[in-house]
Amino acid sequence: MTDAGRETSPLPHLAVIGAGPAGLTAALTAARHGVRVTLVDAAPEAGGQFYRQPARELGARRPEALHHQWRTWERLREGLRRQEQAGWLRHLTDHHVWLVERRPDGFTVHALLGPEQEQPVEVRADAVLLATGGYEKVLPFPGWTLPGVVTAGGAQAMLKGTLAVSGRTAVVAGTGPLLLPVATGLAAAGVRVAALVESADPRGFVRRSRALSAQPAKLAEAAEYAARLLRHRVRTLVHHTVVEAHGTDRLEAVTVAALDGAGRVRSGTERRIACDTLAVGHGMVPHTDLAQGLGCRIDGVAVHVDDEQRTDVPGVWAAGEATGVGGATLSLTEGHIAGRSAAARLTGAVPDPRDWAGAARARAALRRFFAALDDVYAPPVHWAEQVSDDTVVCRCEEVTGGAIREAVAGLGAGDLRTVKLLTRAGMGWCQGRMCESGVAGVAGCPDTPARRLLARPVPLGVLARAGDTDAPQGT
């Protein structure tokens, strides 16, 4: 077992987990203010999902065409290079963190190295900053397990990371601001986007117009996407939803329908759209497994933090989507505040909120904006009514909607844990990360994140050797 973080330097040491916008900004900020930083990330390159880059072997000539805020990314990338060269920051790639352990003298970050995820690595630090991001919420519907049905973020990751698309004709559906860049990105890549199907009710934007208009840059960004959709002649169906995906061996078409004021499908409005790809998503969910393992307080589905981005566990900060989904700009702002706070406290200085007053004001405004967006982009209230009894809801364990309903109506299950015990829903490889919201919706239970001791599957041999003082150590 190697120790990737043990060194003889007396400088305080901060481990930052996640190299997306929040983690990268926090790491650079802390390093510039006198803290030795180890940046731990599962990806082969920094940037996270938002700044995901094509593999170098692909020789992309204009990767910036796949992104906006490209100049921000270039500044972050250059800052990372400089801090690494100066010796203040160490960037560990392909390190898949499965647990953060509190110890009397600090913290140990447990990770698995490389694509095989079998070699254990430990990073020891005085404090930890969690920038673990989020993952997509996908709600089930008949046919959603067909080949050709992918998540909206998955379609975007495929395009950004491999310059590939999953088909020639696509429908982008669900709800949330992510659908816009996904649809425009696919269209720009030569895919015929047959429709953008958004379930949000336009009246919701009118109700929250004051909060939304407070961020004109965001509105301009949305307008730019809308203009691109028009140029590519993408048909937009608002207040509509996907009712069913059709196909034998793979996706061939989808049926979409309009929603009424209560969020139910309006009978007689169904239409069938031929396609070989359906990119579908219903927003993001904060990734809180590592925070929960440390005992951090969770508010709803997000990690609770104070004005300095500190959790209620001493020595642990959190920033970005893990503290509430709000996009890259909010993540950059929170990362800056967290990095300044962590650096001040680790070096023995008294944190002065005036040092990040501008960032704090921006954070407050952006949080109000995204709270309004969350309200507008809430999934249809009655989406679960479209899940038939033979629709698979938990893909890992092949648990159907009928089995979940029987657990509630016939066996008396009243919460997610009981449904899981009675049906095995959520007991598979993903441990409920993909199906948790779907199971909760079909069961009629509160959608609360399950507490998982380990953030990812770990070989038993690694668990047996964890903390073994006789294991070989390295630097």
C-alpha positions as CSV (number, residue, x, y, z in Angstrom):
1,M,0.0,0.0,0.0
2,T,1.5,3.3,-1.0
3,D,1.2,6.6,0.9
4,A,0.8,9.3,-1.7
5,G,0.7,12.1,0.8
6,R,3.3,11.5,3.5
7,E,6.2,14.0,3.4
8,T,8.6,15.6,5.9
9,S,7.6,19.2,5.3
10,P,6.2,21.0,8.3
11,L,3.8,23.1,6.1
12,P,0.1,22.3,6.7
13,H,-1.3,19.9,4.2
14,L,-4.7,20.0,2.6
15,A,-6.2,17.2,0.6
16,V,-8.7,18.4,-2.0
17,I,-10.9,15.6,-3.5
18,G,-12.2,16.4,-6.9
19,A,-10.6,18.5,-9.7
20,G,-13.6,20.1,-11.2
21,P,-14.3,23.8,-11.1
22,A,-14.7,23.9,-7.3
23,G,-11.9,21.6,-6.3
24,L,-9.4,23.1,-8.8
25,T,-10.1,26.6,-7.7
26,A,-9.9,25.7,-4.0
27,A,-6.6,23.9,-4.5
28,L,-5.0,26.8,-6.3
29,T,-6.3,29.3,-3.8
30,A,-5.0,27.4,-0.8
31,A,-1.7,26.8,-2.5
32,R,-1.2,30.5,-3.2
33,H,-1.8,31.2,0.4
34,G,0.8,29.0,2.0
35,V,-0.7,25.6,2.2
36,R,0.7,22.4,0.7
37,V,-2.1,20.8,-1.4
38,T,-2.7,17.3,-2.7
39,L,-5.4,17.4,-5.4
40,V,-7.0,13.9,-5.7
41,D,-9.2,13.1,-8.7
42,A,-10.5,10.0,-10.5
43,A,-10.1,11.4,-14.0
44,P,-6.9,11.3,-16.1
45,E,-7.0,15.1,-16.5
46,A,-8.2,18.0,-14.3
47,G,-11.4,19.8,-15.2
48,G,-14.2,17.6,-14.0
49,Q,-17.3,17.1,-16.2
50,F,-17.7,20.8,-17.0
51,Y,-14.1,21.1,-18.4
52,R,-13.8,17.6,-19.7
53,Q,-11.3,17.4,-22.6
54,P,-10.9,15.0,-25.5
55,A,-8.1,12.4,-25.1
56,R,-4.8,13.8,-26.4
57,E,-4.6,10.8,-28.8
58,L,-7.6,12.1,-30.7
59,G,-5.7,15.2,-31.8
60,A,-8.7,17.6,-31.4
61,R,-7.9,20.8,-33.2
62,R,-10.5,23.0,-31.6
63,P,-11.5,21.5,-28.2
64,E,-12.7,25.0,-27.2
65,A,-15.6,24.6,-29.6
66,L,-17.1,22.1,-27.1
67,H,-17.1,24.5,-24.2
68,H,-18.0,28.0,-23.0
69,Q,-15.9,29.7,-20.3
70,W,-12.9,28.4,-22.1
71,R,-10.7,31.3,-21.0
72,T,-11.5,30.5,-17.4
73,W,-10.4,26.9,-17.9
74,E,-7.1,28.1,-19.5
75,R,-6.4,30.2,-16.4
76,L,-7.1,27.3,-14.1
77,R,-5.0,25.0,-16.2
78,E,-2.0,27.4,-16.2
79,G,-2.4,28.0,-12.5
80,L,-2.3,24.2,-11.9
81,R,0.9,23.9,-14.0
82,R,2.6,26.8,-12.1
83,Q,1.7,25.5,-8.6
84,E,2.9,22.0,-9.5
85,Q,6.2,23.4,-10.8
86,A,6.6,25.5,-7.6
87,G,6.0,22.4,-5.5
88,W,3.0,23.7,-3.6
89,L,0.5,21.4,-5.3
90,R,0.5,17.7,-6.2
91,H,-2.1,16.5,-8.6
92,L,-3.0,12.8,-8.3
93,T,-4.9,11.5,-11.4
94,D,-6.8,8.2,-11.7
95,H,-7.2,8.1,-7.9
96,H,-10.7,6.8,-7.1
97,V,-11.5,7.8,-3.5
98,W,-13.6,5.4,-1.6
99,L,-13.3,6.6,2.0
100,V,-12.0,9.5,4.0
101,E,-11.0,8.5,7.5
102,R,-10.7,10.7,10.5
103,R,-7.6,10.1,12.7
104,P,-6.3,11.7,15.8
105,D,-3.6,13.5,13.8
106,G,-5.7,14.4,10.8
107,F,-7.3,12.5,7.9
108,T,-6.5,9.6,5.7
109,V,-7.9,9.6,2.2
110,H,-8.3,6.1,0.9
111,A,-8.2,5.6,-2.9
112,L,-7.8,3.0,-5.6
113,L,-5.3,3.7,-8.3
114,G,-5.7,3.4,-12.1
115,P,-8.4,2.0,-14.4
116,E,-8.4,-1.4,-12.7
117,Q,-9.0,0.2,-9.3
118,E,-7.2,-2.5,-7.4
119,Q,-4.0,-0.8,-6.0
120,P,-4.7,1.0,-2.8
121,V,-3.3,4.4,-2.0
122,E,-3.4,6.5,1.1
123,V,-3.1,10.3,1.3
124,R,-2.6,11.7,4.7
125,A,-3.5,15.4,5.4
126,D,-4.2,17.9,8.2
127,A,-7.5,18.8,6.6
128,V,-9.8,17.8,3.8
129,L,-11.8,19.8,1.2
130,L,-14.6,17.8,-0.5
131,A,-15.4,18.9,-4.1
132,T,-17.0,15.7,-5.2
133,G,-19.6,17.2,-7.5
134,G,-22.9,15.5,-8.4
135,Y,-24.4,12.9,-10.6
136,E,-27.5,12.9,-12.8
137,K,-31.0,12.1,-11.7
138,V,-32.7,9.9,-14.2
139,L,-36.4,9.0,-13.6
140,P,-37.6,5.7,-15.2
141,F,-40.2,5.2,-17.9
142,P,-41.2,2.3,-20.1
143,G,-38.3,1.5,-22.4
144,W,-35.6,3.5,-20.7
145,T,-33.3,0.5,-20.5
146,L,-33.1,0.1,-24.3
147,P,-29.6,0.5,-25.9
148,G,-29.6,4.0,-27.3
149,V,-31.1,5.6,-24.2
150,V,-28.4,7.5,-22.4
151,T,-28.3,10.2,-19.8
152,A,-28.0,13.8,-21.0
153,G,-24.7,14.2,-19.1
154,G,-23.5,10.9,-20.6
155,A,-24.1,12.1,-24.1
156,Q,-22.2,15.3,-23.3
157,A,-19.3,13.4,-21.7
158,M,-19.1,11.1,-24.7
159,L,-18.9,14.1,-27.1
160,K,-16.5,16.1,-25.0
161,G,-14.2,13.2,-24.0
162,T,-14.2,11.0,-27.1
163,L,-15.6,13.3,-29.9
164,A,-18.2,10.6,-30.5
165,V,-22.0,10.4,-30.6
166,S,-24.3,7.5,-30.0
167,G,-26.4,7.9,-33.1
168,R,-27.5,10.0,-36.1
169,T,-30.9,11.2,-34.9
170,A,-31.4,12.2,-31.3
171,V,-34.2,13.4,-28.9
172,V,-33.0,15.3,-25.9
173,A,-35.6,15.2,-23.1
174,G,-36.3,15.6,-19.4
175,T,-35.9,18.9,-17.5
176,G,-33.1,21.2,-16.5
177,P,-30.6,23.7,-17.9
178,L,-28.2,20.9,-18.9
179,L,-30.5,19.9,-21.8
180,L,-29.7,23.1,-23.7
181,P,-25.9,22.6,-24.1
182,V,-26.5,18.9,-24.7
183,A,-28.9,19.6,-27.6
184,T,-26.8,22.3,-29.1
185,G,-23.6,20.3,-28.7
186,L,-25.1,17.3,-30.5
187,A,-26.5,19.4,-33.3
188,A,-23.1,21.1,-33.8
189,A,-21.5,17.7,-34.0
190,G,-23.7,16.8,-37.0
191,V,-26.5,14.9,-35.1
192,R,-30.0,15.6,-36.3
193,V,-31.7,16.6,-33.1
194,A,-35.4,15.7,-33.8
195,A,-36.7,17.4,-30.7
196,L,-35.8,19.0,-27.4
197,V,-38.5,17.9,-25.0
198,E,-38.6,20.0,-21.8
199,S,-41.2,19.2,-19.1
200,A,-40.9,22.6,-17.3
201,D,-44.0,24.8,-17.5
202,P,-43.1,28.2,-19.1
203,R,-45.4,29.9,-16.5
204,G,-42.8,28.9,-13.9
205,F,-40.3,31.2,-15.5
206,V,-42.8,34.1,-15.2
207,R,-43.4,33.4,-11.5
208,R,-39.7,33.5,-10.7
209,S,-38.8,36.2,-13.2
210,R,-37.5,38.6,-10.5
211,A,-35.0,36.1,-9.2
212,L,-34.0,34.9,-12.7
213,S,-33.5,38.4,-14.1
214,A,-31.0,39.2,-11.3
215,Q,-28.4,37.2,-13.3
216,P,-28.4,38.7,-16.8
217,A,-25.3,36.8,-17.8
218,K,-27.1,33.6,-17.3
219,L,-30.1,34.8,-19.2
220,A,-27.8,35.8,-22.1
221,E,-26.2,32.4,-22.0
222,A,-29.7,30.7,-22.3
223,A,-30.6,33.1,-25.2
224,E,-27.4,32.1,-27.0
225,Y,-28.3,28.4,-26.7
226,A,-31.8,29.2,-27.9
227,A,-30.4,30.9,-31.0
228,R,-28.2,27.9,-31.7
229,L,-31.2,25.7,-31.5
230,L,-33.0,27.9,-34.1
231,R,-30.0,27.8,-36.4
232,H,-29.9,24.0,-36.3
233,R,-33.8,23.9,-36.7
234,V,-34.3,21.9,-33.5
235,R,-37.9,21.6,-32.6
236,T,-38.6,22.5,-28.9
237,L,-41.5,21.0,-27.1
238,V,-42.1,22.7,-23.7
239,H,-44.2,21.3,-21.0
240,H,-43.9,17.9,-22.6
241,T,-42.5,14.6,-21.4
242,V,-41.3,11.3,-22.8
243,V,-44.0,8.7,-22.2
244,E,-42.2,5.6,-23.6
245,A,-39.2,4.5,-25.6
246,H,-39.7,2.0,-28.4
247,G,-37.5,-0.6,-30.0
248,T,-36.6,-4.3,-30.2
249,D,-32.8,-4.7,-29.9
250,R,-32.2,-0.9,-29.5
251,L,-34.0,2.4,-29.5
252,E,-36.1,3.1,-32.6
253,A,-38.5,5.9,-31.5
254,V,-40.0,7.7,-28.5
255,T,-43.5,8.7,-27.7
256,V,-43.8,12.2,-26.1
257,A,-46.9,14.0,-24.8
258,A,-48.0,17.3,-23.4
259,L,-48.5,17.8,-19.7
260,D,-51.5,19.5,-18.1
261,G,-51.4,22.1,-15.3
262,A,-51.2,19.3,-12.6
263,G,-48.2,17.6,-14.3
264,R,-50.1,14.7,-15.8
265,V,-50.0,13.5,-19.4
266,R,-52.8,15.1,-21.4
267,S,-54.6,12.3,-23.2
268,G,-54.7,12.6,-27.0
269,T,-51.5,14.7,-27.2
270,E,-49.1,11.7,-27.7
271,R,-46.8,11.8,-30.7
272,R,-44.2,9.4,-31.9
273,I,-40.7,10.6,-32.9
274,A,-38.2,8.4,-34.7
275,C,-34.7,8.4,-33.3
276,D,-31.8,6.2,-32.5
277,T,-30.6,8.1,-29.4
278,L,-32.5,9.5,-26.5
279,A,-30.5,11.7,-24.1
280,V,-32.6,12.2,-21.0
281,G,-32.0,13.8,-17.6
282,H,-33.9,15.3,-14.8
283,G,-31.3,17.5,-13.0
284,M,-28.4,16.7,-10.7
285,V,-28.0,15.2,-7.3
286,P,-25.1,16.2,-5.0
287,H,-22.5,13.5,-4.3
288,T,-22.4,13.3,-0.6
289,D,-21.1,9.8,0.1
290,L,-17.7,10.9,1.4
291,A,-19.2,13.6,3.5
292,Q,-21.7,11.2,5.0
293,G,-18.9,8.8,5.8
294,L,-17.2,11.5,7.8
295,G,-20.4,12.3,9.7
296,C,-21.0,15.6,8.0
297,R,-24.5,17.1,8.4
298,I,-26.7,16.7,5.3
299,D,-29.5,19.3,4.6
300,G,-32.0,17.6,2.4
301,V,-29.7,16.1,-0.3
302,A,-26.7,18.5,0.0
303,V,-23.8,18.9,2.4
304,H,-24.4,21.6,5.0
305,V,-21.7,24.3,5.1
306,D,-21.3,27.7,6.9
307,D,-20.3,31.0,5.4
308,E,-16.7,29.8,5.1
309,Q,-17.7,26.5,3.3
310,R,-16.9,24.6,6.4
311,T,-18.9,21.5,7.3
312,D,-19.8,20.7,10.9
313,V,-16.9,18.3,11.1
314,P,-13.7,20.1,12.2
315,G,-11.1,20.1,9.5
316,V,-13.5,19.4,6.6
317,W,-14.6,21.9,4.0
318,A,-16.9,21.3,1.1
319,A,-17.6,23.3,-2.1
320,G,-19.4,23.0,-5.5
321,E,-22.2,20.7,-6.4
322,A,-21.9,18.6,-3.2
323,T,-23.2,21.6,-1.2
324,G,-26.1,22.2,-3.7
325,V,-26.3,22.0,-7.4
326,G,-25.6,25.4,-9.0
327,G,-23.4,25.1,-12.0
328,A,-19.7,25.9,-12.7
329,T,-19.8,29.6,-11.8
330,L,-21.2,29.0,-8.4
331,S,-18.7,26.1,-7.9
332,L,-15.8,28.4,-8.8
333,T,-17.0,31.0,-6.3
334,E,-17.4,28.5,-3.5
335,G,-14.1,26.9,-4.3
336,H,-12.4,30.3,-3.9
337,I,-14.0,30.9,-0.5
338,A,-13.2,27.4,0.8
339,G,-9.6,27.6,-0.3
340,R,-9.1,31.0,1.4
341,S,-10.8,29.8,4.6
342,A,-8.8,26.5,4.7
343,A,-5.5,28.3,4.1
344,A,-6.1,30.8,6.8
345,R,-7.1,28.3,9.4
346,L,-4.4,25.8,8.6
347,T,-1.7,28.5,8.7
348,G,-2.9,29.8,12.1
349,A,-4.3,33.1,10.7
350,V,-7.6,34.6,11.7
351,P,-9.9,34.3,8.7
352,D,-11.2,37.7,7.6
353,P,-14.4,37.5,5.6
354,R,-13.5,40.7,4.0
355,D,-10.9,38.8,2.0
356,W,-13.6,37.1,0.1
357,A,-16.5,39.6,0.5
358,G,-17.0,39.9,-3.3
359,A,-17.1,36.1,-3.7
360,A,-19.6,35.8,-0.9
361,R,-21.9,38.4,-2.5
362,A,-21.7,36.5,-5.8
363,R,-22.3,33.2,-4.0
364,A,-25.5,34.5,-2.4
365,A,-26.8,35.9,-5.6
366,L,-26.1,32.7,-7.5
367,R,-27.7,30.5,-4.8
368,R,-30.9,32.6,-5.1
369,F,-30.8,32.2,-8.9
370,F,-30.4,28.5,-8.8
371,A,-33.0,28.0,-6.1
372,A,-35.4,29.7,-8.5
373,L,-34.2,27.4,-11.3
374,D,-34.7,24.3,-9.1
375,D,-38.3,25.4,-8.6
376,V,-38.9,26.0,-12.3
377,Y,-37.2,22.8,-13.4
378,A,-38.8,20.4,-10.9
379,P,-39.7,17.1,-12.6
380,P,-43.5,16.6,-13.3
381,V,-45.3,15.9,-10.1
382,H,-47.0,12.8,-11.4
383,W,-44.2,11.3,-13.4
384,A,-44.4,8.0,-11.6
385,E,-47.9,7.3,-13.0
386,Q,-46.3,6.6,-16.3
387,V,-44.1,3.8,-14.8
388,S,-45.9,0.5,-15.7
389,D,-45.7,-2.5,-13.4
390,D,-43.3,-4.3,-15.8
391,T,-41.0,-1.3,-16.2
392,V,-37.6,-2.0,-14.7
393,V,-36.8,0.7,-12.1
394,C,-33.6,-0.8,-10.5
395,R,-31.5,-1.9,-13.4
396,C,-28.8,-3.6,-11.3
397,E,-31.2,-6.0,-9.6
398,E,-33.9,-5.9,-12.3
399,V,-36.6,-4.8,-9.8
400,T,-39.8,-3.6,-11.6
401,G,-42.3,-1.0,-10.7
402,G,-44.8,-3.7,-9.9
403,A,-42.5,-5.2,-7.3
404,I,-41.9,-1.9,-5.6
405,R,-45.6,-1.1,-5.5
406,E,-46.3,-4.5,-4.0
407,A,-43.7,-3.9,-1.3
408,V,-45.6,-0.8,-0.3
409,A,-49.3,-1.8,-0.8
410,G,-49.0,-5.5,0.0
411,L,-46.1,-5.7,2.4
412,G,-46.4,-2.4,4.2
413,A,-43.1,-0.8,3.3
414,G,-43.1,2.9,4.2
415,D,-39.5,4.0,3.5
416,L,-36.7,3.4,1.1
417,R,-34.7,1.2,3.3
418,T,-37.7,-1.2,3.8
419,V,-38.4,-1.2,0.1
420,K,-34.7,-2.1,-0.5
421,L,-34.8,-5.0,2.0
422,L,-38.0,-6.4,0.5
423,T,-37.2,-6.0,-3.2
424,R,-33.4,-5.7,-3.4
425,A,-33.8,-2.3,-5.2
426,G,-30.6,-0.4,-4.7
427,M,-28.5,-3.4,-3.7
428,G,-26.6,-3.7,-7.0
429,W,-23.3,-2.3,-8.3
430,C,-24.4,1.3,-8.1
431,Q,-25.8,0.9,-4.6
432,G,-28.9,2.9,-5.5
433,R,-27.1,6.0,-6.9
434,M,-28.9,5.6,-10.3
435,C,-32.3,4.3,-9.1
436,E,-32.8,5.9,-5.7
437,S,-34.9,8.7,-6.9
438,G,-36.9,6.4,-9.2
439,V,-37.6,3.9,-6.4
440,A,-38.6,6.7,-4.1
441,G,-41.0,8.2,-6.6
442,V,-42.7,4.9,-7.5
443,A,-42.9,3.9,-3.8
444,G,-44.2,7.3,-2.8
445,C,-41.4,7.6,-0.2
446,P,-39.3,10.7,0.6
447,D,-36.3,10.9,-1.6
448,T,-33.5,11.1,1.0
449,P,-29.9,10.1,0.3
450,A,-29.0,6.7,1.7
451,R,-25.9,6.7,4.0
452,R,-23.2,4.6,2.4
453,L,-20.0,3.7,4.3
454,L,-18.0,3.3,1.1
455,A,-18.2,5.8,-1.8
456,R,-17.5,3.1,-4.4
457,P,-17.1,-0.7,-4.7
458,V,-13.8,-1.9,-3.1
459,P,-12.0,-5.2,-3.4
460,L,-12.1,-7.3,-0.2
461,G,-8.3,-7.6,-0.4
462,V,-8.0,-3.8,-0.2
463,L,-10.3,-3.6,2.8
464,A,-8.3,-6.3,4.5
465,R,-5.1,-4.3,4.1
466,A,-6.5,-0.9,4.9
467,G,-4.6,0.7,7.8
468,D,-2.1,-2.2,7.9
469,T,1.1,-0.8,9.4
470,D,3.0,-3.7,7.9
471,A,2.0,-2.8,4.4
472,P,4.7,-1.2,2.2
473,Q,4.8,2.6,2.3
474,G,5.9,5.0,-0.4
475,T,6.0,8.7,-1.0
